[in-house]
Amino acid sequence: MTVTKEVSGDSSGEEPRETYVPSRRRIERERHKRARTRRATAIAAVSTLVTGVVLYFVVVSAPGWPRTQETFFNAQYAREALPKVLEGLWLNVRLLLVCGAAVLVLGMLIAVARTLRGPVFFPVRALAAAYTDFFRGLPLIINLMIVVLGVPALRLQGVTVDPVLLGGTALTLTYSAYVAEVFRAGIESVHPSQRAAARSLGLTNRQTLRHVVLPQAVRRQVPPLLNDLVSLQKDTGLVSIGGAVDAVRAADIIVGRSLNYTPYIVAGLVFVALTIPMTRLTDWVTARMDRRRAQGGSL
């Protein structure tokens, strides 16, 4: 690095200003870095293109490709299915928003219950642990069948039989168990000295949990929470087993009438298009937090 002094032309008595001039070695290093980046990008592009071409010819040259193309990639049925799939997708989006909010609230309550201290709270901790163990071990599809098909069979007065509400309830029950463990891990990752410092300042246990522990725990667990929301977005399609007409069910209706599976491909691509932005957001948040942690900043 070279620092030169630039002297102003007036006679106001100001001190000379120092101007940074990068050294020749630094300039060469930056030029080499840019050239290496361009070369790596070009190699990656060529490699991706070659891989894509090879896969294309492998698939197209397969003996059963004409029949597969007609059955799974029919443009006519794709045009027919797309409007109905998008109409059903609105139900999936609403389920994601409502169930996502409910999952975060219920998961936080369960996590707090599991981290309560003192022997008097043992029954609460035991119930919270039993809840998370049960619903994390129970397959989601079985939980949906039990709730969506079993609850109406009980014929309880005042209990809804709407498959959308029942399916959303099943999703909330299952994902709350996973999110509760994410929150609990964040709470337990906060160093005990944080609690001790808060108590020494006169904060109660409740105030310490609310103002000191939970803010740090939530910030640290944002990436896994976003990953759980991505999984929830995909699993909203399972409510179709109860008859709710979402994107998957809309595609299933067309498939049952036409015996062509292209609508399933359309529904899958629509879900992928909806999931990719959330996935990229998760990656960006994770990378940002890693950079701040590496620089010694706060989370």
Order of alpha helices (4+ residues) and beta strands (2+ residues): beta-beta-alpha-alpha-alpha-alpha-alpha-alpha-alpha-alpha-alpha-alpha-alpha-alpha-alpha
